Amino acid sequence: MREILVVGAGEFGKNIAERFTQLGEKVTVIDLEEKRLINIRDKVSETYVMDVTDKNQLTEIDIDTCQMAVITIGENFSANLLGVFHLRQLGIPTIVARASNGIQKRILEKIGCNIVLFPEENIAKRLAEDVLFGDIERIKLNALESIVYSPVPKGAVGKKISELNLDKAGVELLFLQREYSKKKGEYTKYIPENESGTIIENGDYLVLMGNDKDIIRLLGNYKNVKE
């Protein structure tokens, strides 16, 4: 169990603190306003009304035992700066802070911040991806690539795997998943890409790997095919 200090009990800070607790960490939350701490007090180990810009106040809690501090203040960059500076001086090994732009990120890193968060930017990117992928299940491999588990688009039904032109699309088919009915024993068959003559059926699933943009384009092309 790690001891983590979360600075700021707004929505962002509250959600981070609650998630750390759910993951088994010991969490202390500080905020300037006591009313913000009321809703989180029973969900974390300790809460304190405290100003992160005041180094003397920070020494009143067990900073020495913290392995990480997460500063979630978004509206006051000067408070972020002072918070990172003081917590670094007090010896916290890992400090995470919030920035609104690249300039703030560079400044925070120069004074000792290990990880800089761009929550608004990350939420916007994730929202854009979720809108385009819809209900398709996916595993993010990195910022640009994913593995997706997608129902076969209507426009691909009746085509051979080879006719999808996956190489041209820049997408790799890991396998085609096909469910068989109870009459045939109810089992699942996984058909690899090299069985390129296989005819795609309604109800099949494609497990694809590649660049998000290429996968979205491929699925969109067959989803929008007019009958």
Secondary structure, DSSP 4 states (H G I P E B T S, - for coil): --EEEEE--SHHHHHHHHHHHHTT-EEEEEES-HHHHHTTGGGSSEEEE--TT-HHHHTTS-GGG-SEEEE---S-HHHHHHHHHHHHHTT-SEEEEE-SSHHHHHHHHHTT-SEEE-HHHHHHHHHHHHHHHTT-EEEE-SSSEEEEEEEPPGGGTTSBGGGG-HHHHTEEEEEEEEE--GGGTS-EEEE-TT-TTPBP-TT-EEEEEEEHHHHHHHHHHHHT---
